Amino acid sequence: LAMCVISPSHRRATRTLQRSMTRRIAFINEKGGSLKTTLTVNVGGYYALKRKERVLIVDLDPQGHAGKCLGLDVRGAERTVRD
């Protein structure tokens, strides 16, 4: 499971409006190698960079490839979703 949570930036919406406009996009497929992580990172990047929206990317894959794609050192993480 890989998922993007997209919320408008503070500049574009009031706090009340933000809650109502938050979207969740989930890419789910049991088959490995179906580009779930790649698609999630690229869609999240589009919303963050082009549309100036806040994005939270959640990757439940124990390998942590979404973090690697975003330049994070996932091996040094103190806690993970599995903890």
Disulfide bonds with the S-S distance in Angstrom:
none
